[in-house]
Amino acid sequence: MTPRERVLVDARALAAALATDDGPVVLDVRWALGVTDGRERYLAGHVPGAVYADLEAELAAPPSPTAGRNPLPDPQDLQDAARRWGVRGDRGVVVYDTVGGTSAARAWWLLRWAGHDDVRILDGGLPAWERAGLPVEEGAVRAEPGDVVVTPGALPVLDADGAAGLAASGVLLDARAEERYRGEVEPVDPRAGHVPGATSAPTTANLADDGTFLADAALRERFAALGVTAGPAADVPVGVYCGSGVTAAHEVAALATLGIDAALYAGSWSQWSNDPARPVETGPGV
């Protein structure tokens, strides 16, 4: 299995897998900042058998200025939620949304971090499923309780000090929109700008116009231009942050399709900008 195949699955392959006796658990992770109708849209139509995962309630701990807007959940809370979703240690998981995987990647990252090594993102999400002419169903799905055991630490995590160090000695990618990176606008956090030394790398540039991930060659070229390369020469450590640790997970996933490991700064800008002791840089940066 290639690195890309370990991260992504296309709609027809997922449909074929769901037709088997041991098909994957499917999680619908529809979410966007400031939008609260994810569950309602799930109820109106979803991949058959999919269970709704609430990003803010189940994929994050309560927000705080010191921890950020979407801190990592307590491992026991995550285990309880994952078992409610029907996640099992011996069964794969596929996650999706309607925004190119930029919210579903949070579930992908958390479950991988929690020790489950068979988690993939539906490439293109629900729109790709529907474009393939595959059916959707309405209403809620109640899963048979799972037995997954959460063992955190399978993917690397950065704290603020680690992010600062990586910006100085490696590559720290800022996955937010360029105007937020430059400090021209800041819609939600207390200070505008970016971690000094970080490189602007908007998550949306990982995607083609149809919401699927770019092909390997295009992604490789994109990240090489940002100072990140795959293969034997890839000896520079890489980290990623965003506003609150959600869309940065998508960038970690995009790097993983190339076989590149990257650490997630979970607190991200929402944590950094709330700490007056942390310096802020504005402008185009590096």
C-alpha positions as CSV (number, residue, x, y, z in Angstrom):
1,M,0.0,0.0,0.0
2,T,1.4,3.4,-1.0
3,P,1.5,6.3,1.5
4,R,-1.4,7.9,-0.4
5,E,-3.5,4.8,-0.1
6,R,-2.9,4.7,3.6
7,V,-4.4,8.2,3.9
8,L,-7.1,8.4,1.2
9,V,-9.9,6.3,-0.3
10,D,-12.0,7.1,-3.3
11,A,-15.8,6.9,-3.4
12,R,-16.1,3.7,-5.4
13,A,-13.5,1.9,-3.3
14,L,-15.4,2.9,-0.2
15,A,-18.7,1.7,-1.6
16,A,-17.1,-1.7,-2.5
17,A,-15.6,-2.0,1.0
18,L,-19.0,-1.2,2.6
19,A,-20.6,-4.0,0.6
20,T,-18.4,-6.5,2.5
21,D,-19.0,-8.1,6.0
22,D,-16.1,-6.2,7.5
23,G,-16.4,-2.8,5.9
24,P,-15.1,0.3,7.6
25,V,-16.8,2.4,10.2
26,V,-17.8,5.7,8.4
27,L,-17.8,9.0,10.2
28,D,-19.5,12.2,9.0
29,V,-17.5,15.2,10.3
30,R,-19.3,18.1,8.8
31,W,-18.1,21.3,10.5
32,A,-17.0,24.9,9.8
33,L,-16.0,27.7,12.0
34,G,-19.1,29.5,13.3
35,V,-21.5,27.1,11.6
36,T,-23.7,24.9,13.8
37,D,-25.8,22.9,11.3
38,G,-23.5,20.0,10.7
39,R,-25.8,17.5,12.4
40,E,-28.9,18.8,10.6
41,R,-27.1,18.5,7.2
42,Y,-26.0,15.0,8.2
43,L,-29.6,14.0,9.0
44,A,-30.7,15.3,5.6
45,G,-28.4,13.0,3.7
46,H,-25.2,11.0,4.4
47,V,-23.2,8.0,3.2
48,P,-25.3,5.0,4.2
49,G,-24.3,3.7,7.6
50,A,-22.3,6.8,8.5
51,V,-22.3,8.1,12.1
52,Y,-22.1,11.8,12.9
53,A,-19.1,12.9,14.8
54,D,-19.4,16.3,16.4
55,L,-16.1,18.1,16.0
56,E,-16.5,20.7,18.8
57,A,-18.2,18.4,21.3
58,E,-16.4,15.1,20.6
59,L,-13.2,15.9,18.7
60,A,-12.0,18.7,21.0
61,A,-11.9,19.6,24.7
62,P,-13.6,22.8,25.9
63,P,-11.9,26.0,24.6
64,S,-9.7,28.2,26.8
65,P,-7.3,31.0,26.2
66,T,-4.4,28.9,27.5
67,A,-5.2,25.8,25.5
68,G,-6.8,27.2,22.3
69,R,-10.2,27.0,20.6
70,N,-10.1,23.3,19.9
71,P,-7.7,21.6,22.3
72,L,-7.0,17.9,22.0
73,P,-9.7,15.9,23.8
74,D,-9.0,14.0,27.0
75,P,-8.0,10.4,25.8
76,Q,-10.8,8.8,27.9
77,D,-13.4,11.2,26.4
78,L,-12.1,10.4,22.9
79,Q,-12.3,6.7,23.6
80,D,-15.8,7.0,24.9
81,A,-16.8,8.9,21.8
82,A,-15.1,6.6,19.4
83,R,-16.8,3.6,21.0
84,R,-20.1,5.4,20.6
85,W,-19.3,5.8,16.9
86,G,-18.7,2.0,16.7
87,V,-14.9,2.2,16.2
88,R,-13.2,-1.1,16.7
89,G,-9.6,-2.0,17.0
90,D,-9.8,-4.6,14.2
91,R,-11.9,-2.5,11.7
92,G,-10.9,0.4,9.5
93,V,-12.4,3.9,9.7
94,V,-13.2,6.3,6.9
95,V,-14.0,10.0,7.6
96,Y,-15.5,12.6,5.3
97,D,-17.1,16.0,5.1
98,T,-18.2,18.3,2.3
99,V,-15.2,20.7,2.3
100,G,-12.4,18.6,0.9
101,G,-11.6,16.9,4.1
102,T,-10.5,20.0,5.9
103,S,-12.7,19.2,8.9
104,A,-12.8,15.4,8.6
105,A,-9.0,15.4,8.8
106,R,-9.3,16.3,12.4
107,A,-11.0,12.9,13.1
108,W,-8.4,11.2,10.9
109,W,-5.5,12.8,12.8
110,L,-7.0,12.2,16.3
111,L,-7.7,8.5,15.6
112,R,-4.2,8.0,14.2
113,W,-2.7,9.9,17.2
114,A,-4.8,7.6,19.4
115,G,-3.2,4.5,18.0
116,H,-5.6,3.4,15.3
117,D,-3.5,2.8,12.2
118,D,-6.3,2.1,9.7
119,V,-8.0,5.5,9.2
120,R,-8.6,7.1,5.8
121,I,-10.2,10.2,4.4
122,L,-12.8,9.9,1.7
123,D,-11.1,11.9,-1.1
124,G,-13.5,14.6,-2.2
125,G,-15.9,13.9,0.6
126,L,-19.7,13.6,0.2
127,P,-19.7,15.6,-3.1
128,A,-17.4,13.0,-4.7
129,W,-19.7,10.2,-3.4
130,E,-22.7,11.9,-5.0
131,R,-20.8,12.6,-8.2
132,A,-20.1,8.9,-8.5
133,G,-23.9,8.3,-8.4
134,L,-23.8,6.5,-5.1
135,P,-26.8,6.6,-2.7
136,V,-27.2,8.6,0.4
137,E,-29.6,7.9,3.3
138,E,-31.4,10.2,5.7
139,G,-31.7,10.1,9.5
140,A,-29.4,9.2,12.3
141,V,-27.4,6.0,12.5
142,R,-26.9,4.4,15.9
143,A,-23.8,2.3,15.8
144,E,-23.1,-1.0,17.6
145,P,-20.7,0.1,20.4
146,G,-17.1,-0.3,19.5
147,D,-14.1,-1.6,21.5
148,V,-11.3,0.7,20.4
149,V,-8.6,1.4,23.0
150,V,-7.1,4.9,22.8
151,T,-3.4,5.0,23.3
152,P,-2.3,8.6,22.6
153,G,1.1,9.5,21.1
154,A,1.2,7.6,17.8
155,L,1.5,10.9,15.9
156,P,3.8,13.8,17.0
157,V,2.4,16.9,18.7
158,L,4.0,20.3,19.3
159,D,3.5,22.7,22.2
160,A,4.2,26.4,21.8
161,D,7.8,26.1,22.7
162,G,8.2,23.3,20.2
163,A,6.5,25.3,17.5
164,A,8.9,28.2,18.2
165,G,11.9,25.9,18.1
166,L,10.8,24.3,14.8
167,A,10.2,27.7,13.2
168,A,13.9,28.4,13.9
169,S,15.5,25.1,13.2
170,G,13.1,23.3,10.7
171,V,10.0,24.1,8.8
172,L,6.8,25.4,10.5
173,L,3.9,25.6,8.1
174,D,1.0,28.0,8.8
175,A,-2.1,26.4,7.2
176,R,-4.4,29.4,7.5
177,A,-5.4,31.8,4.7
178,E,-2.6,34.0,3.5
179,E,-4.3,37.2,4.7
180,R,-4.5,35.9,8.2
181,Y,-0.9,34.8,8.1
182,R,0.2,38.3,7.0
183,G,-1.9,39.8,9.8
184,E,-4.2,41.8,7.4
185,V,-7.3,40.3,9.0
186,E,-8.0,38.2,12.2
187,P,-11.7,37.3,12.5
188,V,-11.5,35.2,15.7
189,D,-8.2,35.4,17.6
190,P,-6.9,38.2,19.8
191,R,-3.8,39.1,17.7
192,A,-3.2,39.1,14.0
193,G,-0.1,37.7,12.4
194,H,1.9,34.5,12.6
195,V,4.5,32.6,14.6
196,P,7.9,34.3,13.8
197,G,9.7,32.2,11.2
198,A,6.7,30.2,10.1
199,T,6.0,29.7,6.3
200,S,2.6,30.4,4.8
201,A,1.0,27.2,3.4
202,P,-2.8,27.5,3.1
203,T,-4.6,24.2,3.5
204,T,-6.8,25.0,0.6
205,A,-3.9,24.8,-1.8
206,N,-3.7,21.0,-1.1
207,L,-6.9,20.6,-3.1
208,A,-8.0,20.5,-6.7
209,D,-11.0,22.4,-7.9
210,D,-13.3,19.4,-7.2
211,G,-12.3,19.1,-3.6
212,T,-10.0,16.1,-4.0
213,F,-6.4,16.1,-3.0
214,L,-3.9,17.1,-5.6
215,A,-2.0,14.4,-7.3
216,D,1.3,13.3,-5.7
217,A,3.4,15.1,-8.2
218,A,1.6,18.4,-7.6
219,L,1.7,18.0,-3.9
220,R,5.4,17.1,-4.0
221,E,6.1,20.3,-6.0
222,R,4.0,22.4,-3.7
223,F,5.8,21.3,-0.5
224,A,9.2,21.3,-2.1
225,A,8.7,25.0,-2.9
226,L,8.0,25.5,0.9
227,G,11.2,23.7,1.9
228,V,9.7,20.3,2.6
229,T,10.9,17.3,0.6
230,A,10.3,13.5,0.7
231,G,12.8,10.8,0.4
232,P,16.3,10.2,1.7
233,A,17.1,13.9,1.7
234,A,14.1,14.8,3.9
235,D,16.0,15.4,7.1
236,V,14.4,18.8,8.0
237,P,11.7,18.4,10.7
238,V,8.3,19.7,9.8
239,G,5.4,21.0,11.9
240,V,2.0,22.5,11.0
241,Y,-0.4,24.9,12.8
242,C,-3.5,26.8,11.8
243,G,-6.1,28.7,13.8
244,S,-7.1,26.0,16.2
245,G,-5.6,22.7,15.1
246,V,-8.3,21.6,12.7
247,T,-7.2,22.5,9.1
248,A,-3.6,21.9,10.1
249,A,-4.5,18.3,10.4
250,H,-5.4,18.3,6.7
251,E,-1.9,19.6,5.9
252,V,-0.5,16.8,8.0
253,A,-2.6,14.4,6.0
254,A,-1.4,15.9,2.7
255,L,2.2,15.5,3.7
256,A,1.5,11.9,4.8
257,T,0.3,11.1,1.3
258,L,3.9,11.7,0.3
259,G,5.3,9.7,3.1
260,I,6.4,12.9,5.0
261,D,5.8,12.9,8.8
262,A,4.8,16.2,10.3
263,A,4.0,17.3,13.9
264,L,0.8,19.1,14.7
265,Y,0.9,22.2,16.9
266,A,-2.4,21.4,18.5
267,G,-3.0,24.8,20.3
268,S,-2.2,26.6,17.1
269,W,-2.7,30.4,16.6
270,S,-5.6,30.5,19.0
271,Q,-3.3,29.5,21.8
272,W,-0.2,31.4,20.7
273,S,-2.0,34.7,20.1
274,N,-3.6,34.6,23.6
275,D,-0.2,34.5,25.3
276,P,1.2,38.1,25.5
277,A,4.7,36.7,26.0
278,R,4.7,35.1,22.6
279,P,6.1,37.4,19.8
280,V,4.0,38.0,16.7
281,E,5.2,38.6,13.2
282,T,3.2,40.2,10.4
283,G,3.8,40.7,6.7
284,P,4.8,38.2,4.0
285,G,7.3,36.4,6.3
286,V,9.6,33.8,4.8
